[in-house]
C-alpha cells in the first residue's frame, strides 16, 4: 500500500474552535477560578449601574446610591409618622368611648333617681340592686337626644321583686295629731336596716 493510501485512511482529529471551549476556559487552555468569575460579574454590575446613573442625570454610582438611601430614609420616616398617627387616633377613640360610657352612666343614674325617689327608701341602694339584677342597661340612654327610656318600668319591676326597698309610710300614733314620736319609732324601714339586709 502506498503512502498516499495510508494517509487517506488516517483519521483526522478536528481542531477545537471557540464554540467548543469548555466553560471557564479562555481558549488557551487556562481555566477561570470562581474568584475570576465573581470579579467579572462585579465589574459588569458596576458598569451597568454607571450607565443607569448617567441615564438618570446623575454624575456617578455614588450619587445613585445616595439617592436610593434618601428614598429609603424618607419611606421609613413616613412609616414612623403613620404609626404615630394611628396610635394617637386609637388613644383618642378610647378616650371618647370612656367619656361616652361615663355620660351614659350619669344620665342613667340621674333618671333612676327621678323615677325612684318617691317610691324607694334608699335610691342609691335601689340603683345598685337594679344594676346587680341586670335591669339597667346603657342602651337605655340616647346620647344624641340626652334621654333615658324605660326606667319607670324597671323601678316597678324592682319593687315587685324586692318589696323591702319600698318606702314605708310612717305610722302615726293615736292622739298625737299625726306627729311622729321623738324616738323615731314608726319611721318605717331605715336605710341602715336595708343595707344590713343586703350586706352593703
Order of alpha helices (4+ residues) and beta strands (2+ residues): alpha-alpha-alpha-alpha-beta-beta-alpha-alpha
